Amino acid sequence: MRCGENPMLRVRPWNRKKVGYQWLTFFGGMLGVLLSEFSWGDIKEARLWHAPDHSRLVFDLSKASEHRVFTLSNPSRVVIDLDDARLKGSLSQLPLDDGPVIKVRHGKRNQKDLRVVLDLREKVTPKSFLLKPNPPYGYRLVLDLYPEDTVKKSTEPKSLPSDHQQRDIIIAIDAGHGGEDPGAIGHGGIYEKNIVLKIARELESLLKREKGYKPVMVRTGDYYIPLRGRNKRARDVNADLLISIHADAFKNPRAQGSSVYAISPKGATSEAARWLANTENRADLIGGVGGVTLDDKDDVLAGVLLDLSQTATMSASLAVGDKVLKEMGKVGKLHKKRVEQAQFVVLKSPDVPSILVEAGFITSPYEARKLKSNSHRKALARSIYRGVTQYFYGTPPPGSYVAWLKKHRHKTKEYVIASGDTLSSIAERYNISLNEIKQLNALSNDRIRVGQVLKVPTS
């Protein structure tokens, strides 16, 4: 030690090798932790939705993950294996009172993979797929569970409906979005899927009360149906019209007004090509009741038949859409004063006239408040109902009750209203709908008075 040097302040020589090794060890450990965390695909949350024909289980993932799905018997189970995955959320809150799933279990497999087991009430056919991020969601693994009897029924050939006299006009009512797909989220946090279901329900109620019409709801609850599944539902029930109800959204909150859309010619052309290329479609009906099939036709003839069918369908869609749009204009502002045409997938059925109704802009503070109002939703439903019934009275399907009524409308006699009569009781007595007796007598409401003379059918 040098003279005057304080031994407590001595600085030891820097050992570069030792210090470098320590830093390398530290950073290596941190990098290993980070890489380990990054390599895992976490299940952050799970949701279960029940539809009439299947149940859908959705896993929110932190990243894309390879997966395998298989079934086991005695007892019936579905097994989902996810590579390099962990469960970070909870599976205990899933609604298991209804549907095929009794219990959900999970555990580690091979020290790195996650296995989820669904104990079942009944045998199912599972179908799974991975969805890429789509705000507000990230990666999602979707598992659809179809009861075996449903799958078997769907593969059976569809029998032709009988063409009976005075049949009901079938209206398929599609409430857009649902379940995992909320649609637009409007001003005040309202969901499009909930608003349009309420409008659809009100329209269903109006048509149920109208003699000669049979409404069929495409979506009856809060669950998701693929777009092509919606027009397939309309075709399966031999619908005369499909109405898909939505609530528009735009980045500018000042955008307002209702709109009605039909399929565009370009969209119809691309759909025709898809139908001709798809053997399942070729074997299906074209032209609705009493139509023909394409499976025994060559490509040229099949193309001509399909083109004729789509031309008639598009023309009918525009005509009924025009009636509905004019009636909606009496309820509120219109965004466009004519029926627009676009390539919406839900409108692409080749033989079912289809319209898409935008009830208003859910992103507009003013229209969002109106759409939350029960009275406004009822007014919108009534306007759609009036437009639809006006169209079908002018162009009723052959063999329908409305066609019979139109044919015999000129054969009337006079009826003098007596004490205790109501318009609905008179309509029921003469086998005519309330709407038709009002049209027959140019009545704007249900009010009548004793001694008033009405026109009623002779038969």
Disulfide bonds with the S-S distance in Angstrom:
none
